[in-house]
Amino acid sequence: MKDNGEHIREAVAGGTWIFLGSLSNSIAGLIFWLVITWLAGVRSIGIASSIVSASSIAVTFITAGMNIAVVREVAARGREMIIASLLLAFIMGSIAAIIAAPLAKALGYSRLTVIASLLAILSVMSMTSQSSLIGLEMFKESFISTLVGSLSKLGVGVLLAVIGFKEIAPLIGYIVAPLTIMCTALMFIRLPMNVREERYMVDGIKKIALMAVSNYPYVFSNQLLTMLNVYIFAYLVREEIATGTLYMTLMIALAMASIPSSILSAALPIGTRRGTNPFSEGFRIGLALTTPIIAVAIPLADKLLRTINPDLVSGTLALRILMLSIAPLILMTTIIMRLNKEGAVREIALIGIMRLTLLIILLPILTKIMGVNGAAIAFLITNIALIPAALIYERTLLRCLIVLWGLHITTLIITYAMPFSKVFVALIGLLISIAVMHISGIYKIDEMCGTIRFIVYTLKM
């Protein structure tokens, strides 16, 4: 039996591949939109983003929480659960496809409803295939399938745009991506040929569905702010800059949170299959790796947004607030992953319902009063409010949370209190964060260097 330290190293290695998959998808997506905009024009991007948004909303409404459920059940019960997962995915994807059609039609794209529906069902099947790979601890294969899908989207979309298919090019690219991911993932999985009796399949579908329902409120609340932005703008055609600013600031903050989130995602199948608890260490290492990045990003938030687009600078405060949300958000993710490993359906659902309810109450009120900043504050308060509930399940995380989150808060205070160049403040924040983590023993410099060396070694394998 491997010791817990070995399991943590495996979680870091797995998290590295998951993070790289997400990163490759983001980079390919950015290049895709830039090239397609240049070749096919802004109008084609507007149509494509609206259809993709309509499809994404349908998928989120129907399947939020299903990815975690599939990872957990495949890790707990093995390959045969993959078939049950795919059957459930086809059912849920079909429902999402039915919902996506009227959403696309409501935007005035009746001729593209079939594409919206097809994208919905392929997205669900692709997500399930990817989650199955993670459940089997095939993290590198998960990265490869994501990379292949991202490159396929880019290649097909650009090729069609060059040929002259203006409006349809980006949409076909988006359809090719999940189809390629699903095929690549299933090729790696090699589904078992000896499928058990029908009762076993039905039982497996029920188990996955129950775990998905329990995770639904938490995952849905994570996606609430981003899910409706593009669609609502396309439908109402107003507040373009504010909507875009909120969306971009959220994407930046969530990109930073993806480092610890990826480690925790890898910890779920590892903890489930081995009967260990790598979650608290995953929280410590993941958030510690992210803290120096946050310490630099908080003071340089305005420069970061200006580099992307000068119109986004108005979201500087919102971005800083959202970065303060990362530590409590990762704490909640840690607890949710641990409870999933334990199969604690009621506890997962209760935490998720409390979080979703609070966000639904705060979001319209604060957004109406303070706009983009209000939406960011609503997200921050929602995550902070559930810290006591999270610590009930893992009190040992309190000291780590206080030190690391305290560094984030201190960096924000220094940013506004010190009359120095923001670059200088970022340097101070970086040095202070590393020094405090080392002195407190939360994350010593030699451990940080060792983790970085291990990540480099993992990538060479």
Disulfide bonds with the S-S distance in Angstrom:
none
